Amino acid sequence: MKISLGKGSLLLPLLLIQLVLGSPAVIPNHDSTDLTIEADANSNDVVDTSIVEGVAPNEGQPPKKANNKVSDKVIAAADEATDKEVDVGEVLDTDTIAVPEAEKEPKEPTPQKETKEKVEEKQPAKPASKLPPPLGVDNFDTITSERLSFVEFYSPYCHHCTALAPIWEEAYLQFKTEAVKLNIQMVQVNCVESGDLCEREQISYYPNLQLYAPERNSETGELLPGKSKKVGMFPRSLVRTSENFQKYLRNSAAEYNAGTIDIPSSSELLDADQMLSILAGKKEEAYFVTFFPSTDEQWKKTESTGKSAFQKSCDDCLEYKQIWDQLSNQIQTVSKTGHFNCQTNPSLCQSMNFNELTPTNTRSTPKFVMFLPKTTGKIRFDYKGEVSIDKMKAWVNRLWQNAQFETLTARALGDVMEYRKELPHEPLDSYYPLENKISVIFYFDPDTNSDEDRAILPYLLDYVTYSPFNMYLYTSKHKKLEQGVLTQAENLVKFINADPKSSSQYKFNKASYLATTLTSKPTILIFKDNTLITDIYQNFAPEDMRDTRKIEKFINDAMYPLYQELTAELVPYYFNRPNDEHKGDKVVVTFIDSTDASSTNKQLYNISLIAHEYAYLKKEYYFNQISANREEKQSRVEKLKQQNSDSIPIIKELRREIPHLFNNNQVLFTFVDKSKKDQFYRSSKWNIDSNDYNIGDCIILTKDNRYFWDENLEGEQLTNDPTVLKPVLLSLLDPKLVNGNTPHIMLVGSPYGDSLRFMDHIHERGVLGYLSLFVILYLVFFFGRRLFKKRRFIKHKSSPSSSGAGILGNNYVPKKD
């Protein structure tokens, strides 16, 4: 059963509760759209389909009271008001409000009340909750000290908590048996009934999902009876679903059993002298340091009590410290960790541009920085990603490994990534999610390599570190890599020729291959998982390897994998405002379902086919243009010589540069996983609705995300079929390649259907476009009205009646006597 509730439908029950409690119960601030809830036809359990971030306690509960309860009649009336329309006077009848029994006079039930009681009897009773009773201040410490505990702090008057309730219960019931084996439990605390407990645990919003672990004796390691401490929090970046709750419980139990949750943090408190030494790169080890808007005393007190002693303006400090404590124990093999309190050492933090961390009572969040030894070439690397254990751990490990500048052989390259010299003519068995490793190799000649050449390595480390993709940095001197690149290019032609659906047969063009790979050493090679397309930085002069901007541009252009899942984090990298060189770039998005492995592998194989074929055709297209321009240039030079022209015009013509446009009109390939579409659309600002497309459909978008194509040249739905997709991509490269045909272009986010598609030209210009349309319509109406009046006046003036003629057309003659 699906029920749609407008904004006003929830207002009446909450007002009733407010009247009974005598407290300012805040009405949830819903969006302008109606709230849709779903309920099983055989159950009164209600599921809110929009689970959002928690709200502060004062937004969903009355003032804290030990036994602050509501009359059963009020709750019944509130439920009835939610389920059906009721008379306001009936619901607000004084006998439905909780009054002490001693003050009530026995009354005979009125007919109206009898009718109401009969209606309530006919309604099915709500099933009893299968969850254990909420914990209170009397048993919370005892129960949470027995085992790992995932605790939900909630208020029954918080609509986010109400929405989460069925999801929490579903996870509890599904995980109940496994929880016993893992020695972990799911429990709840009602912060209306146990306000003192929630205040003690510093619960600042609802629902609040915390992880508690039994506390141990620091010397003996034995459990302390009745003692527990917060060790984690459910990640805010994860959608609150039953599946994600269960994954979090499994991970938490595994870390707890491995001893990584409740053991003391390995992070050391750093003083100013230690920090100065780290900043100068004098330490031989890498240091990952967090900078907190706190004092040393606040940190120590929080450490000893497990409760936040940080200033109230830092809402995330306790959560970040919990993450930091666990992270510090998981990266000990690659880096030391330390914490530095900026309010104890303000001048040093200000010198690092952390000015916002030094004032008290100023809203700020901790910062994280990796420091490497001075011998690396660059010391400081600021972490800019999501604050989570997995993301930060991966970043630290990758940065440390890249900073080693490991030298690889051609054989070793195949050990660290899915390096391919040829591809099979069938789908690969991919492991999802895809690792998509990208290897950036500083390729040098050991006989000519100098320290000046290697000076580029710290810059490469910087570029690779801040790439949103899974990039690693290596060095190599082995000539077999060169032969491998040539073998890849030859086998690429064989790969696309093997497509049984393709009628084209291509040949390897050695001249065009050299045009895009010819270079001196040292240079940069970029290899990618499961592709035969390798990018080569063309170094023609020593200054080319000193030009850091040119190298950065090369890496930014070549950093995209062959195909990659489009996530909220990657949307800004695939869709942005390109420069003039990349205005013609496109992004092909295919819709897949990762829960179907066979279908996903087939879709990825099709993407690989069209990606390789388009790369080949685009290179041949621009190489042919270059060849034609060279012939035209040579023809002009010969003509000038035949005309016995001066040497200056001939030299100018010879020096005229022919542009190499191989990097223009790039096409990037990505996919949207429809099984994760809810999470994707909730966290991204992508304006394409995947519900309009089926598995295997695809769309092509401009790099600036303004226009898209979802039809082939025949006007049918575009699909991830190389024979269907290739003509469309070629038409966008040059319509002449497909006899001048072009697909129908549409505006991203257009509110108009096909019949009003011409309005897209107005809509894309925003307010100015609509204002111009209004002015044009007004002018048309104004001048049209004037023209109409003028023509009507002329017509009236030239009519017989207006000229004094009679009915028969004769002039009127006055009657004589």
N, C-alpha and C positions, 0 to 999 in steps of 0.2 A: 504494500500500500504506500502510495506517495502522497504527501500532504504538503501544500505550499502555504507558509505562514507569512503574512505581511508584517510590516513593522509594528502595527498596532495590536497584533494578536497576542503578543507576549507582554503587553503593557499592563493589562488588568491584573493578572496573577501577581506580578511583582509589586504593584501598588498595594494589593491586599497584604502581602508580606510586610511591606514597609509600614502600613498602618498598625499591624499587630505588634511589630518589634519596636515601633517608635524610633526608627533609625533611618538614616538616608541611604536606603538601598538604591544603587545606581542602575538605571535602565541600560542594558547593553546597547551600544551604538552600532546598530547594523547598517550595512550599506543600503543605498536606495533600492537595490534589487531585493526581491523577496527571498527569505531564507527557506531553502528547500530541505525538508527532513524526510527520512525514509524509515518506515517501520514495517516489521514483518506482519503479515496479515493475521497470524495466530499469536501475536505477542504485542504487548504494550511498550516494549523496549524501543526507544527512539534513538536514531543514529543521525548525528549532524554530519552532513557531507562536507562541511567546510571547517576543518580543524586548523585553528590559527594559534598564534603565540599567546601565552598567558597574559592575564591582566593583574594589576596590583590588587592587594587584598581589599583596600578601601573602595574598589570598584565593584566588588561582588559579594561583600558580606557586611553584616552590621558590626557595631563595636564588639570587641572580644569579651565573651562572658563564659564562665565555666559551664553553665547549663542553660544556654540560650536556645530554646526550642519553640517550635510553632505548633499551634493547635492542629490536631488531625483534621478537623472540619475545615480549617483555612486551607490546608494543603489539598484536601479533596475539592474544595471550591476552586482553588487555583488550577488544579488539573482539569476540572470540568470547564473552566473558562478558556483554557487552552484548546480543549478538544472540540468545543462547540460554542455557538453564540448563546450568551446568557443575559438575563436582565440584571442591570447594574444594581438596582434596588434589592433584588433577591440575593445577590452575592454578598452585598454589604449589610445584610440583615444582622442585627447586633448579636443574635444567638449563634451566629457562625463564627464569632470572634472569641478567642480563648479568654475565659474569665474564670477565676478561682471558683471551684465547686461550692465553697461555703457561701459565696455571694450570689449564687444563682437561686432563683425561685423556680420550683417545678412548674412546668407549663404543659398544657395539653397541646399535642402537635396540631398545627393548623392544617387544613386541607392542602394548602400550597406545599408545606413541608412534607406531608405524607406523599404527595406526588413526586416530590424531589427525591425522597428516600427510596421510592419504588424504582425511579429511574436509575439511581445509584446501584440498587440491588441487581438490576438487569445488566449493568456494565460488568465485564469480566474483571476480576481482581488482578492486580499487578503481581506477576510472579516474584517470589522472594529472590533476592540476589544470592548468587552462588559464591560470592566473594567472602573471605573471612571478615569478621567485624573490624572496623577501624581501630587503630592503636590509640592509646591515650597516654597521658603523662605517667600513669602508674605502671604501664607495662612496655613502653616504647624501648627503654634502655635494655631491658631484659631480653626482649625478643630480637632486637637488632644486634645484640652482642653474641647471639648463638650462631649466626651464619651470615653470609653475604645477603644484603637486603636492598631491593629496589623499591623505593618509597615514593608514593604519590601524595603530596600535600595538596588538598583541594578544599573548595568551599561549595556547598550545595547551591549557593545563590550565584555562582559564577557560570555564565552560559558556556564558556570554553570548557569548563570542567564537565558540565552536563553533556556536551558534545563528545568529550573524550571517554566518558563512562563506559559505553558499550564496547569501545575498542579495547580499553583496559581489561574489561571482563573477558572479552574474546581471547586476548593474549594469555590471561591467567588460566583459562580453562584449557586452551590448547597446549600450554607449556607446563601444566601442573605436574604431570608425571615426570617429565624431563628435569624439572626444577628440583625434585627430590633427589635424583641421581647426581645433579651438579651441586647440591647443597646450597641452593640459592632460593630466595623467596620474594614474592611480590606482595607488598602490604600497603595500606593506605592510612592517612591521618586526616580526619575531618577538623579543619581549622576553626570551624564555628563552635564545635563542642570542645575542642582542645586548643583554645586560643593561646594559653600559656605555653604549651609545648611548641607551637609554631613560632611564637615570639622568641622562645629560647633557641630554636634552631635557625632563627634569622630568615624566615620565609618572607620574601618581599613581593611575590606575585603568585598567581594561580593559573593553571595547575603547575606545580613545581615538582620535577622528577629528579630525585637525588639517589645516589648510591652510597650505602653505608656498609662498613666492614667492621668485624669485631676488632677491638683494640688489643694489642699484645704487649707483654712486658718487654721493654727494650733490651734487657739483659738476658732473660731466659727464653724469650720468644713464646711464652705460654699466654693463653687467652686470659684476659682480665674479666671476671664476671661482672655483668651489668655495665660494661664499657664498650662503646662503639664510636666511630668517627666517620665523618663524610670523606669519601675518597673519590667521588666523581659525580657527574651530572649527565643526563641524557643529552646528546649533542643537539644544539638548536638547529643545525643545518639539516638534520634528518626529519623527514615527515613522520608524524606520529601515527604509525600504522601498527597493526598486530604483528606483522612480519618483521618490521624494524625493531619493535620491542623485544621480540624473541632473539633476533640477531645480537642485540645489545646485551641481553642476559647471557647468551653463550660466550660472547667475547669477554665479558666481565668475569664470568666464572673461570674461564681459561687463564686470564691474567692473574686472578686471585690465587688460583691453585699453583700457578708458576711463581708466585711470590713477587709479582711486579706491581701489585696495587697497594698493599698495606705496608710494604717495607719502607724505611725512611728514605727520603730523597737524597740522591748523591750530589745535588747542587750545593755549592759552597757559597757562603756569604762573602762577598768581595769588598775589600776596603779600597780607598782611593789609590794607594800605592800599587796594589795588585792590578787595578783597572788601568792605570797608566801604562804598566808593563804590557798588558794585553793589547792596548790600543797601539802601542809602538811595534807590535809584532815580535816582541822579544821572547815570547813563550814558544817552546818547541812543538807544543801540541795545539790542536784547534780548540777554541773555546766558543761554546754557544751560551750567550748571556741574555738574561731577561732584565729589563729595566722597569722598575715598579714605581708608581706615584705614592710612595710610602716611606716610612722611616724604618731603621733597623729594629727598633722596639716593637713597632706594629707587626713586622714580619715574624719576629720571635714569639710574640704573644699568640698570633694566629697559628704558628707551628705547634705550640705547646697545648693549646686548647682545642684546636680543630674548628673554632668559630672565628668569623671574620673580625679582625681588629683594625681593618683598613678603614680609611675615611669613607663616609657614606656616598660621596660623589663618585666613587669608583665602583659601579655596580658589578663589574665583571672580575674584580680582583680575586675574589675567593675561587671562582670557577677557573680562572686562568692559573692560579696557584696549584689547584688540584691537577690540572692538565700538566703543568710544568713538573710537579713532583714525580708523576708517572713517566713522563718523557725523559727526564734526567736519568732514570734507571735503564732506559731502553736504548740509549745511544752512547753508552760508556765505551764501547769498542772503537768508536771513531772520533769522539769529542768529549772533552770535559765540559761541565756545565757550572754556571754560577749565577747568582742573583745580586743585583746592585740596586740599592734604594736611593732614588733621586732626591728625596726630601731630606736625607741625611747628607747627601753629597750634591747639592744643587749646582754648583759652579761647573763641575765635571760633566753633568748631564746637559747643561746649557751649551757647553762647548761641542757637544755631539748633536746639537739641534733638537734636543728633547726638552725644549722650554716648557711645554705643556705639562710635563711630569713633575715639575718642581714646586708650583704653588699649592697650597693646601686648599681643600674644599673647591677644587676646580675639576670639572668632569673631564676625565682622560682615561685612557686604557694603556696597559703595559706594552712595551716594545720588545722585540726579539732580534738579536744581531749575532751573526756568526763571525768570529775573528780567526784568521789563518796566520801562520808564521810569515814573517816578512819575506822569506825566501820564495814564497809562492808568486810574488809580484804584485799582489793586491791583498790587503789585510781585511777590510771591512765589507760584509755582505748583509744588508738588512733584509729580514724576512718580511714579505708583503702579502702572504697568502692567508688562508683560513686558519684560525687558531684551533687546531685539533691534533690529537696525538699522531694519527696516521699521516696527515698531510705534512706536519712539521718533521716527523721522523724520516719520511721519504725525501724531503728537501735537504735535510742535514746529510743524510747518507749519500745522496747524489752529488751535493756540493763537495763533500770530502773526497769522494772517489774521483770526481773530475779534476780536483786540485792536485792529484798525483801525476797527471799528464802521462798516463800509462802508454807504453809503446806496444803496438799490436802488429802481428804478422797477418797476412791474408787468411791463413788458416784460423788464427785466434779470433778474427772478426766474426767468423761463423759461430764461435762459441759464445759470444756476448750478445748476439742478436740473430734475427731470422734473415741472415744475409743470403741472397739468392743470385745465382748466375743464370738460372733458367727457372721457368714456372711450369707446373703441370697444366694440362688442358682439362682440368676438372677442379671443382671447388676444394679449397684447402680445409683441413680440420682445424678451425680456429678455436682458441680458448677465450671465452668471453668473461669479463670485459677484456678488450684487446690491450696488450701492453704497448704496441706501436713504438718500439724503440728507434731512436734516430741517433746515428753515430756521426759526430763531426770530427774529422781527422785532419790534423796538421801534417801534411805530406811533404817530406823534405828529402834532399839529397845529402847524405852524410859527408860527402867530399867537399861540398860547397856551403853547407849550413853554418851560419854564424850566430853569435849572441844577438845581433840586431834582428835577425830573422825570427828568433824565438821570443823576442820582446812582444810579439803579438799575442802570445799565449794567455797572459792575464786578461786581456781584452776579450778573447774568445771565451775564457772562463766566465766572465761577467755576462756575455750575451747568452751563453748556454744556461747559466744559473737562473736567469729571469725569463726564460722561455716558458710558455704555458704547456709545452709538450715535453715528452719524456726524452730529453736530449742528453747525450753523454759526450765527453770530450776525450779524444785519444791523440796520440802521435804515431807516425809510421814512416819507415824508410824503405819498405819492401816494394820492389818493382812489380811484383805479381798483382798488386792492386790496380796498376795501370792496365795490365792484360785483362783483369777481371772486369773493368769498366767497358772495354771493347767487346768482351764476350757477352756482357749484358745487352749491349746495343744490338748485336747480331741476333741474339736469341729473342729480343723484344719483337723483331719482325716475324720470327717464326711463331711466337705466341699469338699475335693478333691474326696471322694468316690461318691459324688452326681453328678459328671460330667457324663452325659448320654453317651458321646463319649468314656469314658475310660472303658476299660475292667478289669482294676485292682481294687482290693478291699484291702485296707490297714487296719492295726490294730494299735491301740495305744500301744506303747511300753514304759511301765513305767520305765524300766531300762535305756533306751537311754534318756528319758526325764530327769531323775535324773542326768545322766552323764553331761548334759549341763546346769542344773539349780541349782545343789546343791551348797550352799554357806552359809557362816555365815553372821551376821549383825555387822556393817552396810554394805550396798552394794549399787549398782547402777542399777536401772531398766530403760530401754529405751522403751517407748511405742510409736507407730506410728499410724497415721490415717488409718482406714479401713484395718487393717491387724491383723492376729492372731499370728504373729511372734513377740515375745518380747525378747529383748536381756538382758541378766543378767550377771553382772560382778561377777565372781566367786572369792570370798574372803575366803581364807582358813587359813590365819594367819593375825595378826594385821599389819604386815609390808606391806601386799598387799594393804591396804587402805592408806598407806603413800607413795606408789610408784607412783609418779605423771606421770612418763613416761609410765608406764604400763596402767594407767587409760586413759591417752591421746590416746594411741594406741587403747584401747577398744572403746573409743568414735569415733575416726576416722574411725574405721572399721564398726561401727554400725550406723553412722549418715545418711545413705542413706534411703530415703523413699521407700515404696513398689514399686511405680512407679513415675517417675518425668519427666517433660518436659526437654529435652536437650536444654539448651540455651547456648549462647556464654560464659556467665559467668561460667557455670557449666562444660564446656568441660574439663578444666584442672583438675577438681576433679574426673571426670569419667575416663579420659584417662591420665595416667601418668606412669612414670617408677616405677613399683612395686618392693618391696623387695622380697627376696627368698620365704617368706611365701605366697605371693600373686601373684607369677608368673603365676599360673594357673587360675587367676580370669578372668572372661569374662563379657562383657556388651552386653545385648540384646537390640537392638534398633528397635522399631516398628514405622511405618509411619502411621500417623492419619491425619484427617482433622477436626479441632475443630469447624468448621462452621456447621458440621453435628453432632448434639448432640447425636442422637440415635446411630449412627455408633461409635462415640467416646466412649460412655458408654459401648458398646459391646466390643470394643478393650481393654478397661481397665479391663473389667471383665475377658477376656481371659488371660491378663497379670497376674491378680490376681490368677487365677487357676494354671497356670504353675509355678508362683513364689512360691506358697504354696506347690505344689507337689514336685518341685525340692528341696526345703528346707527340706521336710520330707525325700526324698530318699537319699539326700546327708548325712544327719545325720545318717540314718540307715546304709549307706555304710561304714562310718568311725567308727560307733559303732561296726559293725561286724568285722572290721579290728582290733579294740582294743581288742575285745573278743577273736579273733583268736590268737593275739599276747600274750595275757595273758595265754591262754591255752598252747601255745608253751613254754612260760617262765616257767609255772608250771611243764610242762613235763621235761624240762631240769633240774629243781631243783630236781625232784623225781629221775631222772636218776643219778644225782650226789650223792644223798643219797644212792641209791642202790649200787653204786660203792665205798661206804665208803670213799668218798673224804674228804679232809680237810674242815674245816668250812669256811675258807677264800674264796674259789671259790664259795661256796654256798651263802655266804653273798653277794658277788659281783653280782651274778646272781639275787638274790632277790632285790638288790638295783638298778638294771638296769631299767631305766625309760622307760616306753612305751609312745611314743608321742601321744598327743591328737590333731588330725588334723582337728577338726570341723570347723576351720576358713579358711581352705584351699579351693581352687576352688570355691570361692564365685561367684555368678552370680548377677549382678545388672541389673535392668530393667528400661529402659527409653524410651522416644518416641520423634520423631521429628514431629512437626506440619507443614504439607506441605502448609497450608494457610499462614504461616509466613516464608517460606523457604528463600525468598529473603533477608529479614532482618537478618535471622540466618546466612546464608552463607556469607553475607557481613561483619559481625562482628566477625566471628569465623574462625578458621583455620582447620576446619574439612574437610577431604579429600574424603568423600563419597558423591556422587552426588545423591540426592533424586529423581531426574528426572528419574533415572533408575528403580524406584520402585513405586508400586501402593499402595493405601490405604489398610492396612492390611498386607502388606509384612513386613518382618523383616530380620535383619541381626544380626550376632553375631561377636563381635570384641574382640580381646585380650585387656587387660587393658593398655598395652603400645601402643595401636593403630597401631600395625604393620601388623597384619593379621586379616582376616575376613572370615566368612562363610555365604553364602546366598543361599545355596542349602540344601535340605534334603538328607537323605541317599539314595534316589532313583535318585538324580540328578535334582530334580525339584525345582522351586522357593520356598524358605522357607517362610512360612506364620505364622501369629500370631494365630495358632491353637494348643492348648495344645497337641493333639495327634500327630501332626507333629513336634512340637518343642521339646517335651520331649525326643524322641530317639536321637536327635542330641546333646542335652545337656548331656545326659548320656554317649554318645560315647566320648565326650570331657572330661568327668570325668574319665571314664575307658572303653575302647572299648570292654572289655570282657562282659560288661553289656548288649551289643547289638550284641553279636555274633561276635565281632571283627570288625564290620563295622565302617568306619570313613567317614565323609563328605569331600568334596574337599576344600582344604585350598587355599586362595588367598592373595596376598600382597596388602595392602592398598596403593592407589596412584600409582599402577603399570601402565606404559604406554603401556603394551603389552596385546594383546587379547588372546583368549583361545588357538589359534594355537601356540603362542610363550610364553605360560605361564612358560616354563622352564627357560626363561630369568629372571624371578623374583629373582632367587637365585643370579644372577649377580647384578641386579638392587639394591637390598636391601643392598649391601655392598658398594654402591656408587662408587666413583672414583677408589678406590682400586679394586673393583670387575671388572670394565671395563678394567682397566690396566692389571689385571691378565688375563682376557680373550684375550686381544691383544697379550700379551706375549705368551700365549699358542698357539694361532693361528699362530703367527710368527714362533714359534719353530716347529709346525707341518708342516708348509709350507717349512721351511728351510731344515729340515731333510728328509721330503718327497721328496723334489726336489733332494737332494743328493742321496737318495736311488734309485730314478728313473734313474738318470744319471748313477749310478754304475751298475744297472741291465741292462741298455741299452748298456753300454760298454762291459760287460761280454757276452751279447748276440751277439754283433757285433764281438767280438774276436773269439767266438766259431763257427761262421757261415762259410760255405765252401768258400765263396769269400774272406774272410779275411785270410784263411789258404793257399792261392795260388792254390786252386783247380780250374779246368776248369769248363765249363758248364756241362759236364757230370760227373764231380767229379774227374777227373784224374788230376794229377799234370802236370803243364806246362813243356813241354820238348822243349828246343830250337831247331830250325831247323838246320840240318846239310847240308853242301854243298855236 
